[in-house]
Amino acid sequence: MKVTVVGAGAVGASCAEYIALKNFTSEVVLVDIKEGFAEGKAMDLMQCASLNGFDTKITGTTGDYSKTAGSKVAVITSGIPRKPGMTREELIGINAGIVKDVTANLVKHSPDVIIIVVSNPMDTMAYLVHKTSGLPKERIIGMGGALDSARFKYRLAEALDCPISDVDGMVLAAHSDTGMLPLTSKATRNGVAVSEFLSAEKLVEVEEATKVGGATLTKLLGTSAWYAPGAAVSVLVQSIVCDQKKMIPCSVMLDGEYGESNICVGVPCIIGKNGIEKIINISLTDSEKEKFATAAKAVRDVNGDLGF
């Protein structure tokens, strides 16, 4: 089975690496517009195969989408980060053009593909794919919630001073510093509510640290993170390819769920061989409902820049 990753930069290469390491698919194709870049990344990764014990074939191509034909899943990481002096509208305009073109090429060669969107602004780019691809909504998934939830669990384990395997928790709503909704009310340590161990003040600290998780890393690294995003993508891809039916928070098109329609934001989903197999409706507190609605409104405002 073939998986395509578009964009061979740090995030795309990390996606390819984690997918290959897990040995659940036969081939990963890396695509990039920079001459020789994807081919070089693929060769470097393949030279790890005997050292890391994987048999997944990794190939690279400079813009030849015919080599992606028959992909079960395609991951879009393409796009540029916001630069100093660049308006939000300019960023969205550039990345929307890239994502729209990539999507058209992927669907042309793999009409049954399931697309995972990583490009930012992620909720808006997932919405764009819905509006332009012609694919059914269950086959378009925004990655954000999977990554944000991993960052939430990291912060919870840090606050609890416990193994991260003890901790469970989810982040819903928007993939943005202001729009994330870490569900502290439902977070647990081995099935026990974390509020049994942490004060309300500490839980607020965890929530706020989670929401600025990406910005914190950008400040430290001077660029966006790539290891955790790559790992988050690999979990989604594996759940699809292996039909694991894991419940993972993802940015998906809503049709009345959580009181929202015609918008992509993060909610818990069952992810299997058909993509989004089911959207899970969970009860939220009044405060969480209010925050979710506020986040959705902010995403709608950004979506307006697409011109639909």
Order of alpha helices (4+ residues) and beta strands (2+ residues): beta-alpha-beta-alpha-alpha-beta-beta-alpha-beta-alpha-beta-alpha-beta-beta-beta-beta-beta-alpha-alpha-alpha-beta-beta-beta-alpha
